[in-house]
Amino acid sequence: RDAGFGQVGRLIKLSRRLRDIDVLANPRWSDLVARNAAPLPDATSAPVKLVSAVEDSLVADSVTRDFAARACAAGARLAYFAAEDAGHSSSAFKTAEATIAFIADRFAGVAVPPCDATTLAAGSAPAQP
């Protein structure tokens, strides 16, 4: 049995139990979340490939889209991929070809096109090769 999948299952169960609880209202939790938050990429950052699993029950698609929109607004070079019909544990597999193409393009010197925060915030990701 894969311990990683067992951990994901336990996290999903916990997230369902905590769904209606605002843990960020507690300063100890909000401080912990702030310390562990991903830094927002900007124009000086390396190119970023961001995947959102539309059916993700662990990290809500809206949270990922919001992060992408804020990064775009900050000038990040960000390629956004929506993994349709994918959950948290299957999104890497569903976007593997796009990930390989993204990395190959960076090594080939192909720039990441500017992202459009308005498009991301509206809920439709820009098309990616």
Backbone atoms as SQL, in Angstrom:
CREATE TABLE atoms (id INTEGER PRIMARY KEY, chain TEXT, resi INTEGER, resn TEXT, atom TEXT, x REAL, y REAL, z REAL);
INSERT INTO atoms VALUES
  (1, 'A', 1, 'ARG', 'N', 0.845, -1.187, 0.000),
  (2, 'A', 1, 'ARG', 'CA', 0.000, 0.000, 0.000),
  (3, 'A', 1, 'ARG', 'C', 0.878, 1.234, 0.000),
  (4, 'A', 2, 'ASP', 'N', 0.532, 2.209, -0.820),
  (5, 'A', 2, 'ASP', 'CA', 1.320, 3.433, -0.938),
  (6, 'A', 2, 'ASP', 'C', 0.949, 4.392, 0.192),
  (7, 'A', 3, 'ALA', 'N', 1.925, 4.688, 1.039),
  (8, 'A', 3, 'ALA', 'CA', 1.679, 5.578, 2.184),
  (9, 'A', 3, 'ALA', 'C', 1.258, 6.965, 1.733),
  (10, 'A', 4, 'GLY', 'N', 1.744, 7.402, 0.575),
  (11, 'A', 4, 'GLY', 'CA', 1.390, 8.722, 0.065),
  (12, 'A', 4, 'GLY', 'C', -0.091, 8.853, -0.211),
  (13, 'A', 5, 'PHE', 'N', -0.688, 7.833, -0.842),
  (14, 'A', 5, 'PHE', 'CA', -2.113, 7.883, -1.130),
  (15, 'A', 5, 'PHE', 'C', -2.935, 7.791, 0.142),
  (16, 'A', 6, 'GLY', 'N', -2.449, 7.026, 1.122),
  (17, 'A', 6, 'GLY', 'CA', -3.146, 6.957, 2.407),
  (18, 'A', 6, 'GLY', 'C', -3.174, 8.313, 3.090),
  (19, 'A', 7, 'GLN', 'N', -2.061, 9.041, 3.006),
  (20, 'A', 7, 'GLN', 'CA', -1.977, 10.379, 3.597),
  (21, 'A', 7, 'GLN', 'C', -2.954, 11.326, 2.898),
  (22, 'A', 8, 'VAL', 'N', -3.024, 11.236, 1.570),
  (23, 'A', 8, 'VAL', 'CA', -3.959, 12.082, 0.815),
  (24, 'A', 8, 'VAL', 'C', -5.386, 11.782, 1.240),
  (25, 'A', 9, 'GLY', 'N', -5.711, 10.507, 1.400),
  (26, 'A', 9, 'GLY', 'CA', -7.058, 10.124, 1.837),
  (27, 'A', 9, 'GLY', 'C', -7.401, 10.708, 3.190),
  (28, 'A', 10, 'ARG', 'N', -6.442, 10.637, 4.127),
  (29, 'A', 10, 'ARG', 'CA', -6.682, 11.207, 5.455),
  (30, 'A', 10, 'ARG', 'C', -6.856, 12.723, 5.382),
  (31, 'A', 11, 'LEU', 'N', -6.072, 13.376, 4.529),
  (32, 'A', 11, 'LEU', 'CA', -6.206, 14.830, 4.375),
  (33, 'A', 11, 'LEU', 'C', -7.565, 15.210, 3.783),
  (34, 'A', 12, 'ILE', 'N', -8.037, 14.419, 2.838),
  (35, 'A', 12, 'ILE', 'CA', -9.349, 14.699, 2.237),
  (36, 'A', 12, 'ILE', 'C', -10.439, 14.567, 3.292),
  (37, 'A', 13, 'LYS', 'N', -10.377, 13.500, 4.099),
  (38, 'A', 13, 'LYS', 'CA', -11.365, 13.329, 5.164),
  (39, 'A', 13, 'LYS', 'C', -11.316, 14.498, 6.140),
  (40, 'A', 14, 'LEU', 'N', -10.108, 14.922, 6.511),
  (41, 'A', 14, 'LEU', 'CA', -9.956, 16.048, 7.430),
  (42, 'A', 14, 'LEU', 'C', -10.495, 17.327, 6.807),
  (43, 'A', 15, 'SER', 'N', -10.207, 17.552, 5.533),
  (44, 'A', 15, 'SER', 'CA', -10.683, 18.779, 4.886),
  (45, 'A', 15, 'SER', 'C', -12.208, 18.829, 4.848),
  (46, 'A', 16, 'ARG', 'N', -12.851, 17.683, 4.692),
  (47, 'A', 16, 'ARG', 'CA', -14.321, 17.645, 4.709),
  (48, 'A', 16, 'ARG', 'C', -14.855, 17.982, 6.097),
  (49, 'A', 17, 'ARG', 'N', -14.191, 17.481, 7.136),
  (50, 'A', 17, 'ARG', 'CA', -14.633, 17.769, 8.502),
  (51, 'A', 17, 'ARG', 'C', -14.443, 19.233, 8.862),
  (52, 'A', 18, 'LEU', 'N', -13.412, 19.881, 8.278),
  (53, 'A', 18, 'LEU', 'CA', -13.109, 21.272, 8.604),
  (54, 'A', 18, 'LEU', 'C', -13.729, 22.272, 7.626),
  (55, 'A', 19, 'ARG', 'N', -14.504, 21.782, 6.679),
  (56, 'A', 19, 'ARG', 'CA', -15.035, 22.614, 5.604),
  (57, 'A', 19, 'ARG', 'C', -15.705, 23.904, 6.087),
  (58, 'A', 20, 'ASP', 'N', -16.469, 23.836, 7.142),
  (59, 'A', 20, 'ASP', 'CA', -17.215, 25.012, 7.604),
  (60, 'A', 20, 'ASP', 'C', -16.555, 25.734, 8.775),
  (61, 'A', 21, 'ILE', 'N', -15.322, 25.408, 9.071),
  (62, 'A', 21, 'ILE', 'CA', -14.602, 26.034, 10.179),
  (63, 'A', 21, 'ILE', 'C', -13.574, 27.009, 9.613),
  (64, 'A', 22, 'ASP', 'N', -13.588, 28.233, 10.110),
  (65, 'A', 22, 'ASP', 'CA', -12.627, 29.240, 9.666),
  (66, 'A', 22, 'ASP', 'C', -11.383, 29.146, 10.545),
  (67, 'A', 23, 'VAL', 'N', -10.444, 28.289, 10.135),
  (68, 'A', 23, 'VAL', 'CA', -9.240, 28.109, 10.945),
  (69, 'A', 23, 'VAL', 'C', -8.370, 29.354, 10.945),
  (70, 'A', 24, 'LEU', 'N', -8.511, 30.202, 9.933),
  (71, 'A', 24, 'LEU', 'CA', -7.689, 31.408, 9.874),
  (72, 'A', 24, 'LEU', 'C', -8.129, 32.469, 10.883),
  (73, 'A', 25, 'ALA', 'N', -9.267, 32.275, 11.504),
  (74, 'A', 25, 'ALA', 'CA', -9.707, 33.197, 12.554),
  (75, 'A', 25, 'ALA', 'C', -8.847, 33.018, 13.808),
  (76, 'A', 26, 'ASN', 'N', -8.196, 31.884, 13.935),
  (77, 'A', 26, 'ASN', 'CA', -7.308, 31.608, 15.057),
  (78, 'A', 26, 'ASN', 'C', -5.905, 32.101, 14.679),
  (79, 'A', 27, 'PRO', 'N', -5.337, 33.062, 15.435),
  (80, 'A', 27, 'PRO', 'CA', -4.020, 33.614, 15.080),
  (81, 'A', 27, 'PRO', 'C', -2.913, 32.572, 14.974),
  (82, 'A', 28, 'ARG', 'N', -2.962, 31.511, 15.788),
  (83, 'A', 28, 'ARG', 'CA', -1.927, 30.475, 15.685),
  (84, 'A', 28, 'ARG', 'C', -1.972, 29.799, 14.322),
  (85, 'A', 29, 'TRP', 'N', -3.186, 29.517, 13.812),
  (86, 'A', 29, 'TRP', 'CA', -3.320, 28.883, 12.501),
  (87, 'A', 29, 'TRP', 'C', -2.998, 29.858, 11.382),
  (88, 'A', 30, 'SER', 'N', -3.466, 31.093, 11.499),
  (89, 'A', 30, 'SER', 'CA', -3.207, 32.056, 10.424),
  (90, 'A', 30, 'SER', 'C', -1.713, 32.357, 10.312),
  (91, 'A', 31, 'ASP', 'N', -1.005, 32.403, 11.452),
  (92, 'A', 31, 'ASP', 'CA', 0.451, 32.592, 11.419),
  (93, 'A', 31, 'ASP', 'C', 1.142, 31.405, 10.749),
  (94, 'A', 32, 'LEU', 'N', 0.695, 30.196, 11.065),
  (95, 'A', 32, 'LEU', 'CA', 1.269, 28.994, 10.462),
  (96, 'A', 32, 'LEU', 'C', 1.046, 28.979, 8.948),
  (97, 'A', 33, 'VAL', 'N', -0.152, 29.316, 8.529),
  (98, 'A', 33, 'VAL', 'CA', -0.451, 29.366, 7.094),
  (99, 'A', 33, 'VAL', 'C', 0.413, 30.422, 6.412),
  (100, 'A', 34, 'ALA', 'N', 0.548, 31.580, 7.023),
  (101, 'A', 34, 'ALA', 'CA', 1.367, 32.651, 6.429),
  (102, 'A', 34, 'ALA', 'C', 2.825, 32.225, 6.285),
  (103, 'A', 35, 'ARG', 'N', 3.356, 31.517, 7.274),
  (104, 'A', 35, 'ARG', 'CA', 4.754, 31.059, 7.209),
  (105, 'A', 35, 'ARG', 'C', 4.971, 30.001, 6.137),
  (106, 'A', 36, 'ASN', 'N', 3.915, 29.257, 5.805),
  (107, 'A', 36, 'ASN', 'CA', 4.037, 28.160, 4.842),
  (108, 'A', 36, 'ASN', 'C', 3.460, 28.485, 3.473),
  (109, 'A', 37, 'ALA', 'N', 3.067, 29.717, 3.253),
  (110, 'A', 37, 'ALA', 'CA', 2.480, 30.100, 1.964),
  (111, 'A', 37, 'ALA', 'C', 3.566, 30.183, 0.897),
  (112, 'A', 38, 'ALA', 'N', 3.204, 29.797, -0.309),
  (113, 'A', 38, 'ALA', 'CA', 4.137, 29.894, -1.434),
  (114, 'A', 38, 'ALA', 'C', 4.386, 31.363, -1.746),
  (115, 'A', 39, 'PRO', 'N', 5.636, 31.729, -1.999),
  (116, 'A', 39, 'PRO', 'CA', 5.910, 33.125, -2.370),
  (117, 'A', 39, 'PRO', 'C', 5.292, 33.438, -3.737),
  (118, 'A', 40, 'LEU', 'N', 4.818, 34.643, -3.878),
  (119, 'A', 40, 'LEU', 'CA', 4.193, 35.060, -5.132),
  (120, 'A', 40, 'LEU', 'C', 5.276, 35.388, -6.154),
  (121, 'A', 41, 'PRO', 'N', 5.314, 34.660, -7.283),
  (122, 'A', 41, 'PRO', 'CA', 6.315, 34.986, -8.303),
  (123, 'A', 41, 'PRO', 'C', 6.004, 36.334, -8.949),
  (124, 'A', 42, 'ASP', 'N', 7.056, 37.008, -9.425),
  (125, 'A', 42, 'ASP', 'CA', 6.862, 38.289, -10.096),
  (126, 'A', 42, 'ASP', 'C', 7.722, 38.332, -11.355),
  (127, 'A', 43, 'ALA', 'N', 7.906, 39.517, -11.910),
  (128, 'A', 43, 'ALA', 'CA', 8.639, 39.659, -13.175),
  (129, 'A', 43, 'ALA', 'C', 10.104, 39.230, -13.061),
  (130, 'A', 44, 'THR', 'N', 10.645, 39.219, -11.851),
  (131, 'A', 44, 'THR', 'CA', 12.048, 38.836, -11.676),
  (132, 'A', 44, 'THR', 'C', 12.227, 37.344, -11.418),
  (133, 'A', 45, 'SER', 'N', 11.125, 36.623, -11.262),
  (134, 'A', 45, 'SER', 'CA', 11.174, 35.195, -10.963),
  (135, 'A', 45, 'SER', 'C', 11.412, 34.370, -12.220),
  (136, 'A', 46, 'ALA', 'N', 11.866, 33.156, -11.995),
  (137, 'A', 46, 'ALA', 'CA', 11.978, 32.201, -13.104),
  (138, 'A', 46, 'ALA', 'C', 10.578, 31.898, -13.633),
  (139, 'A', 47, 'PRO', 'N', 10.475, 31.453, -14.883),
  (140, 'A', 47, 'PRO', 'CA', 9.152, 31.081, -15.409),
  (141, 'A', 47, 'PRO', 'C', 8.499, 30.005, -14.538),
  (142, 'A', 48, 'VAL', 'N', 7.192, 30.095, -14.416),
  (143, 'A', 48, 'VAL', 'CA', 6.438, 29.201, -13.550),
  (144, 'A', 48, 'VAL', 'C', 5.413, 28.437, -14.377),
  (145, 'A', 49, 'LYS', 'N', 5.341, 27.140, -14.150),
  (146, 'A', 49, 'LYS', 'CA', 4.262, 26.320, -14.713),
  (147, 'A', 49, 'LYS', 'C', 3.355, 25.968, -13.547),
  (148, 'A', 50, 'LEU', 'N', 2.103, 26.320, -13.657),
  (149, 'A', 50, 'LEU', 'CA', 1.152, 26.096, -12.576),
  (150, 'A', 50, 'LEU', 'C', 0.023, 25.219, -13.091),
  (151, 'A', 51, 'VAL', 'N', -0.264, 24.151, -12.363),
  (152, 'A', 51, 'VAL', 'CA', -1.335, 23.229, -12.725),
  (153, 'A', 51, 'VAL', 'C', -2.435, 23.329, -11.687),
  (154, 'A', 52, 'SER', 'N', -3.657, 23.381, -12.171),
  (155, 'A', 52, 'SER', 'CA', -4.808, 23.318, -11.280),
  (156, 'A', 52, 'SER', 'C', -5.650, 22.124, -11.680),
  (157, 'A', 53, 'ALA', 'N', -5.868, 21.230, -10.749),
  (158, 'A', 53, 'ALA', 'CA', -6.738, 20.083, -10.989),
  (159, 'A', 53, 'ALA', 'C', -8.166, 20.539, -10.726),
  (160, 'A', 54, 'VAL', 'N', -8.952, 20.585, -11.772),
  (161, 'A', 54, 'VAL', 'CA', -10.302, 21.131, -11.676),
  (162, 'A', 54, 'VAL', 'C', -11.148, 20.373, -10.654),
  (163, 'A', 55, 'GLU', 'N', -10.945, 19.067, -10.550),
  (164, 'A', 55, 'GLU', 'CA', -11.720, 18.240, -9.620),
  (165, 'A', 55, 'GLU', 'C', -10.996, 18.020, -8.292),
  (166, 'A', 56, 'ASP', 'N', -10.011, 18.848, -7.974),
  (167, 'A', 56, 'ASP', 'CA', -9.200, 18.672, -6.771),
  (168, 'A', 56, 'ASP', 'C', -10.038, 18.893, -5.517),
  (169, 'A', 57, 'SER', 'N', -10.037, 17.892, -4.628),
  (170, 'A', 57, 'SER', 'CA', -10.780, 18.037, -3.372),
  (171, 'A', 57, 'SER', 'C', -9.864, 18.455, -2.228),
  (172, 'A', 58, 'LEU', 'N', -8.574, 18.597, -2.511),
  (173, 'A', 58, 'LEU', 'CA', -7.624, 18.987, -1.476),
  (174, 'A', 58, 'LEU', 'C', -7.240, 20.461, -1.605),
  (175, 'A', 59, 'VAL', 'N', -6.947, 20.902, -2.831),
  (176, 'A', 59, 'VAL', 'CA', -6.635, 22.305, -3.105),
  (177, 'A', 59, 'VAL', 'C', -7.671, 22.794, -4.115),
  (178, 'A', 60, 'ALA', 'N', -8.560, 23.662, -3.679),
  (179, 'A', 60, 'ALA', 'CA', -9.647, 24.121, -4.541),
  (180, 'A', 60, 'ALA', 'C', -9.107, 24.817, -5.785),
  (181, 'A', 61, 'ASP', 'N', -9.711, 24.504, -6.918),
  (182, 'A', 61, 'ASP', 'CA', -9.330, 25.121, -8.197),
  (183, 'A', 61, 'ASP', 'C', -9.371, 26.646, -8.096),
  (184, 'A', 62, 'SER', 'N', -10.348, 27.179, -7.383),
  (185, 'A', 62, 'SER', 'CA', -10.471, 28.639, -7.252),
  (186, 'A', 62, 'SER', 'C', -9.267, 29.241, -6.523),
  (187, 'A', 63, 'VAL', 'N', -8.698, 28.505, -5.575),
  (188, 'A', 63, 'VAL', 'CA', -7.522, 28.978, -4.845),
  (189, 'A', 63, 'VAL', 'C', -6.326, 29.058, -5.789),
  (190, 'A', 64, 'THR', 'N', -6.146, 28.031, -6.614),
  (191, 'A', 64, 'THR', 'CA', -5.035, 28.012, -7.565),
  (192, 'A', 64, 'THR', 'C', -5.208, 29.114, -8.605),
  (193, 'A', 65, 'ARG', 'N', -6.420, 29.287, -9.112),
  (194, 'A', 65, 'ARG', 'CA', -6.681, 30.347, -10.101),
  (195, 'A', 65, 'ARG', 'C', -6.422, 31.734, -9.504),
  (196, 'A', 66, 'ASP', 'N', -6.813, 31.919, -8.240),
  (197, 'A', 66, 'ASP', 'CA', -6.570, 33.202, -7.579),
  (198, 'A', 66, 'ASP', 'C', -5.070, 33.468, -7.447),
  (199, 'A', 67, 'PHE', 'N', -4.311, 32.447, -7.056),
  (200, 'A', 67, 'PHE', 'CA', -2.854, 32.584, -6.948),
  (201, 'A', 67, 'PHE', 'C', -2.273, 32.947, -8.313),
  (202, 'A', 68, 'ALA', 'N', -2.735, 32.258, -9.364),
  (203, 'A', 68, 'ALA', 'CA', -2.246, 32.540, -10.718),
  (204, 'A', 68, 'ALA', 'C', -2.586, 33.965, -11.130),
  (205, 'A', 69, 'ALA', 'N', -3.785, 34.411, -10.826),
  (206, 'A', 69, 'ALA', 'CA', -4.196, 35.772, -11.192),
  (207, 'A', 69, 'ALA', 'C', -3.341, 36.818, -10.479),
  (208, 'A', 70, 'ARG', 'N', -3.051, 36.582, -9.194),
  (209, 'A', 70, 'ARG', 'CA', -2.203, 37.518, -8.449),
  (210, 'A', 70, 'ARG', 'C', -0.772, 37.512, -8.985),
  (211, 'A', 71, 'ALA', 'N', -0.269, 36.331, -9.355),
  (212, 'A', 71, 'ALA', 'CA', 1.075, 36.245, -9.928),
  (213, 'A', 71, 'ALA', 'C', 1.130, 36.962, -11.275),
  (214, 'A', 72, 'CYS', 'N', 0.105, 36.780, -12.093),
  (215, 'A', 72, 'CYS', 'CA', 0.050, 37.468, -13.390),
  (216, 'A', 72, 'CYS', 'C', 0.038, 38.984, -13.189),
  (217, 'A', 73, 'ALA', 'N', -0.761, 39.428, -12.244),
  (218, 'A', 73, 'ALA', 'CA', -0.842, 40.868, -11.969),
  (219, 'A', 73, 'ALA', 'C', 0.496, 41.419, -11.490),
  (220, 'A', 74, 'ALA', 'N', 1.305, 40.564, -10.854),
  (221, 'A', 74, 'ALA', 'CA', 2.626, 40.979, -10.369),
  (222, 'A', 74, 'ALA', 'C', 3.693, 40.885, -11.464),
  (223, 'A', 75, 'GLY', 'N', 3.291, 40.455, -12.664),
  (224, 'A', 75, 'GLY', 'CA', 4.214, 40.396, -13.791),
  (225, 'A', 75, 'GLY', 'C', 4.920, 39.071, -13.983),
  (226, 'A', 76, 'ALA', 'N', 4.474, 38.022, -13.292),
  (227, 'A', 76, 'ALA', 'CA', 5.130, 36.721, -13.415),
  (228, 'A', 76, 'ALA', 'C', 5.008, 36.177, -14.832),
  (229, 'A', 77, 'ARG', 'N', 6.023, 35.436, -15.231),
  (230, 'A', 77, 'ARG', 'CA', 5.971, 34.681, -16.484),
  (231, 'A', 77, 'ARG', 'C', 5.422, 33.315, -16.106),
  (232, 'A', 78, 'LEU', 'N', 4.126, 33.155, -16.310),
  (233, 'A', 78, 'LEU', 'CA', 3.420, 32.005, -15.790),
  (234, 'A', 78, 'LEU', 'C', 2.641, 31.305, -16.888),
  (235, 'A', 79, 'ALA', 'N', 2.830, 30.006, -17.002),
  (236, 'A', 79, 'ALA', 'CA', 2.026, 29.179, -17.897),
  (237, 'A', 79, 'ALA', 'C', 1.058, 28.397, -17.024),
  (238, 'A', 80, 'TYR', 'N', -0.218, 28.564, -17.272),
  (239, 'A', 80, 'TYR', 'CA', -1.257, 27.964, -16.458),
  (240, 'A', 80, 'TYR', 'C', -1.888, 26.805, -17.216),
  (241, 'A', 81, 'PHE', 'N', -2.044, 25.681, -16.543),
  (242, 'A', 81, 'PHE', 'CA', -2.649, 24.499, -17.136),
  (243, 'A', 81, 'PHE', 'C', -3.800, 24.037, -16.258),
  (244, 'A', 82, 'ALA', 'N', -4.979, 23.929, -16.818),
  (245, 'A', 82, 'ALA', 'CA', -6.121, 23.382, -16.088),
  (246, 'A', 82, 'ALA', 'C', -6.210, 21.902, -16.422),
  (247, 'A', 83, 'ALA', 'N', -6.099, 21.063, -15.425),
  (248, 'A', 83, 'ALA', 'CA', -6.196, 19.621, -15.616),
  (249, 'A', 83, 'ALA', 'C', -7.663, 19.225, -15.471),
  (250, 'A', 84, 'GLU', 'N', -8.351, 19.167, -16.599),
  (251, 'A', 84, 'GLU', 'CA', -9.773, 18.793, -16.602),
  (252, 'A', 84, 'GLU', 'C', -9.904, 17.325, -16.200),
  (253, 'A', 85, 'ASP', 'N', -10.973, 16.992, -15.543),
  (254, 'A', 85, 'ASP', 'CA', -11.241, 15.613, -15.130),
  (255, 'A', 85, 'ASP', 'C', -10.077, 15.008, -14.350),
  (256, 'A', 86, 'ALA', 'N', -9.428, 15.823, -13.528),
  (257, 'A', 86, 'ALA', 'CA', -8.305, 15.334, -12.730),
  (258, 'A', 86, 'ALA', 'C', -8.473, 15.789, -11.287),
  (259, 'A', 87, 'GLY', 'N', -7.994, 14.950, -10.399),
  (260, 'A', 87, 'GLY', 'CA', -7.973, 15.286, -8.986),
  (261, 'A', 87, 'GLY', 'C', -6.555, 15.604, -8.557),
  (262, 'A', 88, 'HIS', 'N', -6.369, 15.760, -7.265),
  (263, 'A', 88, 'HIS', 'CA', -5.071, 16.156, -6.729),
  (264, 'A', 88, 'HIS', 'C', -3.968, 15.158, -7.104),
  (265, 'A', 89, 'SER', 'N', -4.260, 13.872, -6.958),
  (266, 'A', 89, 'SER', 'CA', -3.221, 12.869, -7.194),
  (267, 'A', 89, 'SER', 'C', -3.042, 12.496, -8.660),
  (268, 'A', 90, 'SER', 'N', -3.972, 12.881, -9.535),
  (269, 'A', 90, 'SER', 'CA', -3.854, 12.507, -10.947),
  (270, 'A', 90, 'SER', 'C', -3.459, 13.663, -11.859),
  (271, 'A', 91, 'SER', 'N', -3.357, 14.872, -11.328),
  (272, 'A', 91, 'SER', 'CA', -3.088, 16.033, -12.188),
  (273, 'A', 91, 'SER', 'C', -1.700, 15.984, -12.825),
  (274, 'A', 92, 'ALA', 'N', -0.710, 15.471, -12.112),
  (275, 'A', 92, 'ALA', 'CA', 0.639, 15.390, -12.689),
  (276, 'A', 92, 'ALA', 'C', 0.650, 14.468, -13.898),
  (277, 'A', 93, 'PHE', 'N', -0.022, 13.338, -13.787),
  (278, 'A', 93, 'PHE', 'CA', -0.102, 12.406, -14.914),
  (279, 'A', 93, 'PHE', 'C', -0.840, 13.046, -16.087),
  (280, 'A', 94, 'LYS', 'N', -1.950, 13.725, -15.799),
  (281, 'A', 94, 'LYS', 'CA', -2.773, 14.326, -16.858),
  (282, 'A', 94, 'LYS', 'C', -2.039, 15.443, -17.598),
  (283, 'A', 95, 'THR', 'N', -1.085, 16.089, -16.951),
  (284, 'A', 95, 'THR', 'CA', -0.385, 17.224, -17.576),
  (285, 'A', 95, 'THR', 'C', 1.086, 16.915, -17.869),
  (286, 'A', 96, 'ALA', 'N', 1.463, 15.645, -17.824),
  (287, 'A', 96, 'ALA', 'CA', 2.873, 15.277, -18.008),
  (288, 'A', 96, 'ALA', 'C', 3.425, 15.742, -19.354),
  (289, 'A', 97, 'GLU', 'N', 2.683, 15.534, -20.440),
  (290, 'A', 97, 'GLU', 'CA', 3.176, 15.949, -21.757),
  (291, 'A', 97, 'GLU', 'C', 3.355, 17.465, -21.819),
  (292, 'A', 98, 'ALA', 'N', 2.413, 18.202, -21.261),
  (293, 'A', 98, 'ALA', 'CA', 2.522, 19.665, -21.249),
  (294, 'A', 98, 'ALA', 'C', 3.706, 20.118, -20.399),
  (295, 'A', 99, 'THR', 'N', 3.971, 19.405, -19.318),
  (296, 'A', 99, 'THR', 'CA', 5.106, 19.739, -18.460),
  (297, 'A', 99, 'THR', 'C', 6.421, 19.526, -19.197),
  (298, 'A', 100, 'ILE', 'N', 6.530, 18.410, -19.875),
  (299, 'A', 100, 'ILE', 'CA', 7.746, 18.125, -20.646),
  (300, 'A', 100, 'ILE', 'C', 7.944, 19.172, -21.733),
  (301, 'A', 101, 'ALA', 'N', 6.869, 19.539, -22.424),
  (302, 'A', 101, 'ALA', 'CA', 6.961, 20.567, -23.468),
  (303, 'A', 101, 'ALA', 'C', 7.363, 21.912, -22.870),
  (304, 'A', 102, 'PHE', 'N', 6.818, 22.247, -21.701),
  (305, 'A', 102, 'PHE', 'CA', 7.153, 23.498, -21.026),
  (306, 'A', 102, 'PHE', 'C', 8.649, 23.553, -20.713),
  (307, 'A', 103, 'ILE', 'N', 9.173, 22.468, -20.141),
  (308, 'A', 103, 'ILE', 'CA', 10.592, 22.419, -19.785),
  (309, 'A', 103, 'ILE', 'C', 11.462, 22.464, -21.042),
  (310, 'A', 104, 'ALA', 'N', 11.085, 21.709, -22.064),
  (311, 'A', 104, 'ALA', 'CA', 11.860, 21.695, -23.314),
  (312, 'A', 104, 'ALA', 'C', 11.906, 23.096, -23.936),
  (313, 'A', 105, 'ASP', 'N', 10.780, 23.799, -23.906),
  (314, 'A', 105, 'ASP', 'CA', 10.752, 25.165, -24.437),
  (315, 'A', 105, 'ASP', 'C', 11.679, 26.091, -23.669),
  (316, 'A', 106, 'ARG', 'N', 11.759, 25.940, -22.366),
  (317, 'A', 106, 'ARG', 'CA', 12.653, 26.800, -21.582),
  (318, 'A', 106, 'ARG', 'C', 14.104, 26.535, -21.979),
  (319, 'A', 107, 'PHE', 'N', 14.483, 25.265, -22.142),
  (320, 'A', 107, 'PHE', 'CA', 15.851, 24.941, -22.541),
  (321, 'A', 107, 'PHE', 'C', 16.142, 25.392, -23.970),
  (322, 'A', 108, 'ALA', 'N', 15.091, 25.477, -24.796),
  (323, 'A', 108, 'ALA', 'CA', 15.261, 25.931, -26.175),
  (324, 'A', 108, 'ALA', 'C', 15.251, 27.454, -26.271),
  (325, 'A', 109, 'GLY', 'N', 15.070, 28.138, -25.149),
  (326, 'A', 109, 'GLY', 'CA', 15.078, 29.594, -25.142),
  (327, 'A', 109, 'GLY', 'C', 13.759, 30.239, -25.504),
  (328, 'A', 110, 'VAL', 'N', 12.688, 29.457, -25.569),
  (329, 'A', 110, 'VAL', 'CA', 11.367, 30.002, -25.879),
  (330, 'A', 110, 'VAL', 'C', 10.820, 30.688, -24.623),
  (331, 'A', 111, 'ALA', 'N', 10.424, 31.937, -24.783),
  (332, 'A', 111, 'ALA', 'CA', 9.903, 32.692, -23.639),
  (333, 'A', 111, 'ALA', 'C', 8.481, 32.255, -23.293),
  (334, 'A', 112, 'VAL', 'N', 8.148, 32.358, -22.029),
  (335, 'A', 112, 'VAL', 'CA', 6.770, 32.128, -21.605),
  (336, 'A', 112, 'VAL', 'C', 5.983, 33.379, -21.960),
  (337, 'A', 113, 'PRO', 'N', 4.905, 33.234, -22.734),
  (338, 'A', 113, 'PRO', 'CA', 4.120, 34.426, -23.083),
  (339, 'A', 113, 'PRO', 'C', 3.507, 35.053, -21.837),
  (340, 'A', 114, 'PRO', 'N', 3.259, 36.362, -21.880),
  (341, 'A', 114, 'PRO', 'CA', 2.638, 37.006, -20.714),
  (342, 'A', 114, 'PRO', 'C', 1.291, 36.355, -20.397),
  (343, 'A', 115, 'CYS', 'N', 0.993, 36.235, -19.135),
  (344, 'A', 115, 'CYS', 'CA', -0.300, 35.665, -18.766),
  (345, 'A', 115, 'CYS', 'C', -1.313, 36.782, -18.593),
  (346, 'A', 116, 'ASP', 'N', -2.555, 36.392, -18.621),
  (347, 'A', 116, 'ASP', 'CA', -3.652, 37.346, -18.571),
  (348, 'A', 116, 'ASP', 'C', -4.466, 37.081, -17.308),
  (349, 'A', 117, 'ALA', 'N', -4.253, 37.918, -16.291),
  (350, 'A', 117, 'ALA', 'CA', -4.922, 37.717, -15.005),
  (351, 'A', 117, 'ALA', 'C', -6.437, 37.821, -15.144),
  (352, 'A', 118, 'THR', 'N', -6.921, 38.647, -16.056),
  (353, 'A', 118, 'THR', 'CA', -8.364, 38.776, -16.239),
  (354, 'A', 118, 'THR', 'C', -8.957, 37.461, -16.707),
  (355, 'A', 119, 'THR', 'N', -8.300, 36.812, -17.659),
  (356, 'A', 119, 'THR', 'CA', -8.773, 35.532, -18.158),
  (357, 'A', 119, 'THR', 'C', -8.778, 34.492, -17.051),
  (358, 'A', 120, 'LEU', 'N', -7.699, 34.441, -16.270),
  (359, 'A', 120, 'LEU', 'CA', -7.621, 33.470, -15.193),
  (360, 'A', 120, 'LEU', 'C', -8.697, 33.710, -14.147),
  (361, 'A', 121, 'ALA', 'N', -8.876, 34.953, -13.767),
  (362, 'A', 121, 'ALA', 'CA', -9.861, 35.279, -12.725),
  (363, 'A', 121, 'ALA', 'C', -11.281, 34.955, -13.196),
  (364, 'A', 122, 'ALA', 'N', -11.518, 35.075, -14.510),
  (365, 'A', 122, 'ALA', 'CA', -12.845, 34.793, -15.044),
  (366, 'A', 122, 'ALA', 'C', -13.120, 33.295, -15.101),
  (367, 'A', 123, 'GLY', 'N', -12.075, 32.486, -14.928),
  (368, 'A', 123, 'GLY', 'CA', -12.291, 31.048, -14.864),
  (369, 'A', 123, 'GLY', 'C', -11.919, 30.288, -16.102),
  (370, 'A', 124, 'SER', 'N', -11.374, 30.933, -17.133),
  (371, 'A', 124, 'SER', 'CA', -10.944, 30.151, -18.291),
  (372, 'A', 124, 'SER', 'C', -9.457, 30.407, -18.493),
  (373, 'A', 125, 'ALA', 'N', -8.722, 29.336, -18.500),
  (374, 'A', 125, 'ALA', 'CA', -7.261, 29.445, -18.622),
  (375, 'A', 125, 'ALA', 'C', -6.866, 29.717, -20.054),
  (376, 'A', 126, 'PRO', 'N', -5.775, 30.479, -20.252),
  (377, 'A', 126, 'PRO', 'CA', -5.295, 30.701, -21.606),
  (378, 'A', 126, 'PRO', 'C', -4.804, 29.396, -22.212),
  (379, 'A', 127, 'ALA', 'N', -4.939, 29.265, -23.507),
  (380, 'A', 127, 'ALA', 'CA', -4.494, 28.058, -24.197),
  (381, 'A', 127, 'ALA', 'C', -2.987, 27.940, -24.113),
  (382, 'A', 128, 'GLN', 'N', -2.510, 26.742, -23.905),
  (383, 'A', 128, 'GLN', 'CA', -1.084, 26.477, -23.841),
  (384, 'A', 128, 'GLN', 'C', -0.748, 25.413, -24.855),
  (385, 'A', 129, 'PRO', 'N', 0.472, 25.489, -25.437),
  (386, 'A', 129, 'PRO', 'CA', 0.855, 24.456, -26.410),
  (387, 'A', 129, 'PRO', 'C', 1.020, 23.113, -25.723);
